[in-house]
Amino acid sequence: MLAALAFVLVNLVLYFGGPNEKAKLTLESLGDLNLAKNTGRLASWWIANSYLSEKTPPDVVLFGSSQLGGLQAADADLLKKPQDYVLDHKSVSLEEELKRHKLSANCFAIGIVGCMASDQLMLSKVLLSRQNSPKLLIATVSPRDFIDGHLPSITSTEIFKWYSPYVSNAAIADEFLSDPIEKASWLATSGLPLRSIYHNGQHELETTEPVTDMGAKPHKRLAADPLLTTNNESMVNIRPGQCIVTPNMPKFFVDNSNDYKKRYSNWHGTMYRQQIACFNKFLASAKARGIHVLVVGMPLDSSNASLLPEAFWSDYRNQIQTACSGNGATFLELSHDNEFGRGDFVDGVHLSARGGSKIARRMSNTIASTPGLVTAFRTHSGSQIADATTH
């Protein structure tokens, strides 16, 4: 009771003591890059800074979670130099594979630990504005992106908390929240100043989980590395040099089935239905704005895929395929693809450098063999795309 009262009082002081305007996402609003390098920022901050720093919009943007780490590992091997999680966002492996098909493209990868389907909708609304839209959007998806027992709600992810100030409260309530009580709660509290504290790089006030202090010691892509987990508690205030993927990483495999048993425990619950709804809105929005989309069902090791019943897989594939068909997106389903074996993974869901190279090749082959996607490289309706930043 006292804690609730204190929360209300502090918000009242902050609300009446200063301006309470909507944020605008620009390089200037992000603040000093050198300060960020010294003190650290959330992954969402680094992504926004890197994307807005692009001189021209990338031709191809990849959306995904930590599963995109395999592509970064492949880049490290290809370039023969370490890749930094917060600084290196080009997908060179995909660019090289596209060159085999005589397709030239600047590819930008947005892989954020713990990214859900709803977060891809959020990222598309904020980052892919009229001025910053790609010719092709590659949306990578996996069951965890729709069901995660560690998340209490759509609004609890880092991406949602950080990017939500750039979207109107009405749009969030209408497009992200389907439960009437959750909508009412969001509209009642979204203007509270304490919500903005998280946006500035601090921990969520309501969390009960301890946050790992990464210090200044570099982390390589080993079993305990943040790139191999969807637990973003260890990704707070990261700095350049802390999350590094080096060339020729040693081969290993970590059985993380126990963790995913909990994540998949409520595969038929409310979260799944909400995420499917957000995924449909994400694809519908891209179609309306003239952005071509390739949806990639990411490969899984059999140890992970077998944790979900066939009833889930049947519904999941049908939901994704229906959403793609209804919105003009191409679907490349690789979740059970026989080309990917144990040596292509570092655990049940995350690809090794070898697996990353394979996924880049499969993506490029699909793009080159799909007339509508090839056309995206020659024509772009970006000038006709409505700016959805404030919607």
C-alpha positions as CSV (number, residue, x, y, z in Angstrom):
1,M,0.0,0.0,0.0
2,L,2.8,2.4,1.0
3,A,4.7,1.5,-2.2
4,A,1.7,2.2,-4.4
5,L,1.1,5.5,-2.7
6,A,4.7,6.5,-3.1
7,F,4.5,5.6,-6.8
8,V,1.5,7.9,-7.3
9,L,3.1,10.8,-5.4
10,V,6.4,10.6,-7.3
11,N,4.5,10.6,-10.6
12,L,2.4,13.6,-9.6
13,V,5.6,15.5,-8.7
14,L,7.2,14.6,-12.0
15,Y,4.1,15.2,-14.0
16,F,3.4,18.7,-12.7
17,G,7.1,19.6,-12.2
18,G,8.1,19.4,-15.9
19,P,7.0,18.9,-19.5
20,N,5.3,15.6,-20.5
21,E,5.7,15.7,-24.3
22,K,5.9,12.8,-26.7
23,A,9.4,11.8,-27.6
24,K,10.7,12.2,-31.2
25,L,13.3,9.7,-32.4
26,T,16.3,11.4,-33.9
27,L,20.0,11.1,-33.6
28,E,19.9,14.3,-31.6
29,S,17.3,13.0,-29.2
30,L,19.4,9.9,-28.6
31,G,22.2,12.0,-27.1
32,D,26.0,11.8,-27.1
33,L,27.4,8.7,-28.7
34,N,30.7,9.0,-26.8
35,L,28.9,9.1,-23.5
36,A,26.9,6.0,-24.6
37,K,30.2,4.2,-25.4
38,N,31.5,5.0,-21.9
39,T,28.4,4.4,-19.8
40,G,26.5,1.9,-21.9
41,R,23.0,1.8,-23.3
42,L,20.2,-0.8,-24.0
43,A,20.4,-2.8,-27.2
44,S,17.4,-0.8,-28.5
45,W,19.3,2.4,-28.2
46,W,22.3,1.0,-30.2
47,I,20.0,-0.3,-32.9
48,A,18.2,3.1,-33.2
49,N,21.5,5.0,-33.3
50,S,23.1,2.7,-35.9
51,Y,20.0,2.7,-38.1
52,L,19.5,6.4,-38.0
53,S,23.2,6.9,-38.8
54,E,22.8,5.2,-42.2
55,K,23.4,7.8,-44.9
56,T,20.7,6.1,-47.1
57,P,18.0,3.6,-46.1
58,P,19.3,0.0,-46.3
59,D,18.1,-2.1,-49.3
60,V,17.3,-5.0,-47.0
61,V,16.5,-4.9,-43.3
62,L,16.4,-8.1,-41.2
63,F,14.2,-8.3,-38.1
64,G,14.8,-11.0,-35.5
65,S,15.9,-12.0,-32.0
66,S,19.2,-13.4,-30.8
67,Q,18.7,-16.1,-33.5
68,L,20.3,-13.6,-35.9
69,G,23.6,-14.2,-33.9
70,G,24.4,-17.0,-36.3
71,L,24.5,-14.5,-39.2
72,Q,26.9,-12.3,-37.2
73,A,29.1,-15.3,-36.4
74,A,29.1,-16.1,-40.2
75,D,30.2,-12.5,-40.8
76,A,33.1,-12.9,-38.4
77,D,34.3,-15.9,-40.2
78,L,33.8,-14.4,-43.6
79,L,35.6,-11.1,-42.7
80,K,38.1,-12.8,-40.5
81,K,37.6,-10.2,-37.8
82,P,35.5,-9.9,-34.6
83,Q,32.0,-8.6,-34.8
84,D,30.6,-6.4,-32.1
85,Y,27.0,-7.0,-31.1
86,V,26.3,-3.2,-30.5
87,L,28.2,-1.8,-33.4
88,D,28.2,-4.2,-36.3
89,H,24.8,-4.5,-38.0
90,K,25.6,-5.1,-41.6
91,S,24.8,-8.7,-42.8
92,V,27.8,-9.2,-45.0
93,S,27.1,-12.9,-45.5
94,L,23.7,-12.2,-47.0
95,E,25.1,-9.4,-49.1
96,E,27.7,-11.8,-50.6
97,E,25.1,-14.5,-51.2
98,L,22.9,-12.0,-53.0
99,K,25.9,-11.1,-55.2
100,R,25.9,-14.7,-56.5
101,H,22.5,-13.9,-58.0
102,K,23.7,-10.6,-59.3
103,L,21.7,-8.7,-56.7
104,S,23.5,-5.8,-55.0
105,A,22.1,-4.8,-51.6
106,N,23.1,-3.1,-48.4
107,C,21.7,-5.4,-45.7
108,F,21.1,-4.2,-42.1
109,A,20.4,-6.7,-39.4
110,I,18.2,-5.8,-36.4
111,G,18.6,-8.7,-34.0
112,I,17.6,-7.8,-30.4
113,V,17.7,-10.3,-27.6
114,G,14.1,-11.4,-26.7
115,C,12.4,-9.8,-29.7
116,M,8.8,-11.0,-30.0
117,A,6.4,-10.7,-33.0
118,S,4.8,-7.7,-31.3
119,D,8.3,-6.1,-31.1
120,Q,8.7,-6.4,-34.9
121,L,5.5,-4.5,-35.3
122,M,6.8,-1.9,-32.9
123,L,10.2,-1.6,-34.7
124,S,8.5,-1.3,-38.1
125,K,6.2,1.5,-36.9
126,V,9.1,3.6,-35.4
127,L,12.2,2.8,-37.4
128,L,10.7,2.2,-40.9
129,S,9.4,5.6,-41.4
130,R,8.8,7.2,-44.8
131,Q,12.4,8.3,-45.0
132,N,14.0,5.1,-43.7
133,S,12.1,2.2,-45.3
134,P,14.0,-0.6,-47.0
135,K,13.2,-2.2,-50.3
136,L,12.9,-5.6,-48.7
137,L,12.1,-6.6,-45.1
138,I,13.2,-10.1,-43.9
139,A,11.2,-11.0,-40.8
140,T,12.7,-14.1,-39.0
141,V,10.3,-15.9,-36.7
142,S,10.4,-18.8,-34.3
143,P,7.9,-20.3,-31.8
144,R,9.5,-18.4,-28.9
145,D,8.7,-15.1,-30.7
146,F,5.0,-16.0,-30.1
147,I,5.1,-17.8,-26.8
148,D,7.5,-17.1,-23.9
149,G,6.6,-18.2,-20.4
150,H,9.2,-15.7,-19.0
151,L,7.1,-12.7,-20.2
152,P,4.1,-11.6,-18.3
153,S,2.7,-9.4,-21.2
154,I,3.5,-7.8,-24.6
155,T,4.4,-4.6,-22.8
156,S,7.1,-6.2,-20.7
157,T,9.8,-6.5,-23.4
158,E,12.8,-4.2,-23.7
159,I,11.8,-3.2,-27.2
160,F,8.3,-2.3,-26.3
161,K,9.3,-0.3,-23.3
162,W,12.0,1.6,-25.2
163,Y,10.2,2.3,-28.4
164,S,6.7,2.9,-27.1
165,P,7.2,6.6,-26.3
166,Y,7.5,7.2,-30.1
167,V,4.0,5.7,-30.8
168,S,0.7,7.3,-29.7
169,N,-1.1,5.7,-26.8
170,A,-4.2,5.2,-28.9
171,A,-2.2,3.2,-31.5
172,I,-0.6,1.1,-28.9
173,A,-4.0,0.3,-27.3
174,D,-5.6,-0.5,-30.7
175,E,-2.8,-2.3,-32.4
176,F,-1.0,-4.1,-29.7
177,L,-3.4,-4.8,-26.8
178,S,-6.4,-7.0,-27.4
179,D,-7.5,-7.5,-23.8
180,P,-9.9,-4.7,-22.6
181,I,-8.4,-4.7,-19.1
182,E,-4.9,-4.4,-20.5
183,K,-5.9,-1.6,-22.8
184,A,-7.5,0.3,-19.9
185,S,-4.5,-0.2,-17.7
186,W,-2.1,1.0,-20.5
187,L,-4.2,4.1,-21.2
188,A,-4.5,4.9,-17.5
189,T,-0.7,4.6,-16.8
190,S,1.0,5.3,-20.1
191,G,1.4,9.0,-19.3
192,L,3.0,8.5,-15.9
193,P,6.5,10.0,-15.9
194,L,8.1,7.0,-14.1
195,R,7.5,4.9,-17.2
196,S,10.0,7.1,-19.1
197,I,12.8,6.1,-16.7
198,Y,13.2,2.7,-18.4
199,H,13.5,4.5,-21.7
200,N,16.5,6.4,-20.5
201,G,18.4,3.2,-19.9
202,Q,17.5,2.2,-16.4
203,H,16.0,-1.0,-15.1
204,E,12.2,-1.5,-15.1
205,L,11.1,-0.5,-11.6
206,E,8.7,-3.5,-11.2
207,T,11.3,-6.2,-12.0
208,T,12.1,-8.7,-9.3
209,E,14.9,-10.3,-11.2
210,P,18.5,-9.5,-10.4
211,V,20.5,-7.8,-13.2
212,T,23.9,-9.1,-14.2
213,D,26.6,-6.5,-14.1
214,M,28.7,-7.1,-17.2
215,G,31.5,-4.8,-16.1
216,A,34.2,-4.1,-18.7
217,K,35.2,-7.7,-19.4
218,P,34.6,-8.8,-23.0
219,H,32.2,-11.7,-23.6
220,K,32.8,-14.2,-26.3
221,R,30.1,-16.3,-27.9
222,L,30.2,-19.1,-25.3
223,A,27.5,-20.8,-23.3
224,A,27.0,-18.0,-20.9
225,D,27.1,-15.2,-23.5
226,P,24.0,-13.0,-23.8
227,L,23.9,-13.6,-27.6
228,L,22.9,-17.2,-26.8
229,T,20.0,-16.5,-24.5
230,T,16.7,-14.6,-24.6
231,N,17.2,-13.4,-21.0
232,N,17.8,-9.7,-21.6
233,E,18.6,-9.0,-17.9
234,S,22.3,-9.3,-18.8
235,M,21.9,-6.9,-21.7
236,V,21.4,-3.8,-19.7
237,N,23.8,-0.9,-20.4
238,I,26.0,-2.8,-22.8
239,R,29.1,-1.1,-24.3
240,P,31.2,-1.7,-27.4
241,G,33.7,-4.5,-26.8
242,Q,31.5,-6.4,-24.3
243,C,29.6,-8.8,-26.6
244,I,32.0,-10.0,-29.3
245,V,31.7,-12.7,-31.9
246,T,35.2,-13.8,-32.9
247,P,36.2,-15.7,-36.1
248,N,36.5,-19.5,-36.0
249,M,34.7,-20.0,-32.7
250,P,35.2,-23.4,-31.1
251,K,32.4,-25.9,-31.9
252,F,30.1,-26.7,-29.0
253,F,26.5,-27.4,-28.3
254,V,24.6,-26.4,-25.1
255,D,21.4,-28.3,-24.3
256,N,19.0,-25.5,-23.2
257,S,15.9,-27.7,-23.2
258,N,15.0,-27.1,-19.6
259,D,14.8,-23.3,-20.2
260,Y,12.6,-23.7,-23.2
261,K,10.3,-26.2,-21.5
262,K,9.2,-23.2,-19.4
263,R,9.1,-20.8,-22.3
264,Y,6.9,-23.2,-24.2
265,S,4.7,-24.3,-21.3
266,N,1.7,-22.2,-22.2
267,W,1.8,-22.5,-26.0
268,H,-2.0,-22.3,-26.4
269,G,-2.4,-19.3,-24.0
270,T,-3.3,-15.7,-24.4
271,M,0.2,-14.6,-25.3
272,Y,0.2,-16.8,-28.4
273,R,-3.1,-15.3,-29.7
274,Q,-1.9,-11.8,-29.1
275,Q,1.4,-12.3,-30.8
276,I,-0.3,-13.9,-33.9
277,A,-2.6,-10.8,-34.0
278,C,0.4,-8.5,-33.9
279,F,2.1,-10.5,-36.6
280,N,-0.8,-10.1,-38.9
281,K,-0.9,-6.4,-38.3
282,F,2.8,-6.1,-38.9
283,L,2.5,-7.8,-42.3
284,A,-0.7,-5.8,-43.2
285,S,1.1,-2.6,-42.3
286,A,4.1,-3.5,-44.5
287,K,1.9,-4.3,-47.4
288,A,-0.1,-1.1,-47.1
289,R,3.2,0.9,-47.0
290,G,4.6,-0.9,-50.1
291,I,7.4,-2.9,-48.3
292,H,8.1,-6.3,-49.7
293,V,8.4,-9.0,-47.0
294,L,10.1,-12.3,-46.7
295,V,9.2,-14.3,-43.6
296,V,11.7,-16.9,-42.5
297,G,10.8,-19.6,-40.1
298,M,14.1,-20.1,-38.4
299,P,15.7,-23.6,-38.1
300,L,15.5,-25.4,-34.8
301,D,17.5,-28.3,-33.5
302,S,15.4,-31.4,-33.0
303,S,16.0,-31.2,-29.2
304,N,14.1,-27.9,-29.2
305,A,11.4,-28.6,-31.9
306,S,10.4,-31.7,-30.1
307,L,9.4,-29.8,-27.0
308,L,6.3,-28.5,-28.8
309,P,3.4,-30.9,-29.6
310,E,2.3,-31.5,-33.2
311,A,-0.9,-29.7,-32.4
312,F,1.1,-26.5,-31.9
313,W,3.2,-27.0,-35.0
314,S,0.1,-27.6,-37.2
315,D,-1.6,-24.4,-35.9
316,Y,1.6,-22.4,-36.0
317,R,2.4,-23.2,-39.6
318,N,-1.1,-22.5,-40.6
319,Q,-1.2,-19.2,-38.8
320,I,2.0,-18.0,-40.3
321,Q,1.2,-19.2,-43.8
322,T,-2.3,-17.6,-43.7
323,A,-0.9,-14.3,-42.5
324,C,1.7,-14.3,-45.3
325,S,-0.7,-15.3,-48.0
326,G,-3.2,-12.7,-46.9
327,N,-0.7,-9.9,-47.0
328,G,1.5,-10.7,-50.0
329,A,4.5,-11.9,-48.0
330,T,6.7,-14.8,-49.0
331,F,7.1,-17.6,-46.4
332,L,10.3,-19.6,-46.2
333,E,9.7,-22.4,-43.6
334,L,13.0,-23.9,-42.2
335,S,12.0,-24.8,-38.7
336,H,12.3,-28.6,-39.5
337,D,14.5,-28.3,-42.5
338,N,16.8,-31.4,-43.0
339,E,19.7,-29.3,-44.2
340,F,20.3,-28.0,-40.7
341,G,21.9,-30.6,-38.4
342,R,23.5,-30.5,-34.9
343,G,26.7,-29.0,-36.2
344,D,24.7,-25.9,-37.4
345,F,23.6,-25.0,-33.9
346,V,25.3,-23.9,-30.6
347,D,22.1,-24.8,-28.7
348,G,18.6,-25.8,-29.5
349,V,17.6,-22.5,-31.2
350,H,20.8,-20.5,-32.0
351,L,22.8,-21.1,-35.1
352,S,26.6,-21.5,-35.3
353,A,28.6,-19.7,-37.9
354,R,28.1,-22.6,-40.3
355,G,24.4,-22.5,-39.7
356,G,24.5,-18.7,-40.2
357,S,26.1,-19.2,-43.6
358,K,23.5,-21.7,-44.6
359,I,20.6,-19.4,-43.6
360,A,22.1,-16.6,-45.6
361,R,22.3,-18.8,-48.7
362,R,18.7,-20.1,-48.3
363,M,17.4,-16.5,-47.9
364,S,19.3,-15.3,-51.0
365,N,18.1,-18.3,-53.1
366,T,14.5,-17.6,-52.1
367,I,14.8,-14.0,-52.9
368,A,16.4,-14.7,-56.3
369,S,13.8,-17.3,-57.2
370,T,10.8,-15.2,-56.2
371,P,9.9,-12.6,-58.9
372,G,8.1,-10.3,-56.5
373,L,11.1,-10.1,-54.2
374,V,13.6,-9.6,-57.0
375,T,11.3,-6.8,-58.2
376,A,11.8,-5.1,-54.8
377,F,15.4,-4.4,-55.7
378,R,14.5,-2.6,-58.9
379,T,11.4,-0.6,-57.8
380,H,10.7,0.9,-54.5
381,S,7.5,2.8,-53.4
382,G,9.2,4.4,-50.4
383,S,8.1,7.9,-51.6
384,Q,4.5,6.7,-51.2
385,I,4.9,5.1,-47.8
386,A,3.0,6.9,-45.0
387,D,5.1,7.9,-42.0
388,A,3.9,5.7,-39.2
389,T,6.1,7.1,-36.5
390,T,3.4,9.0,-34.7
391,H,0.5,6.7,-35.5
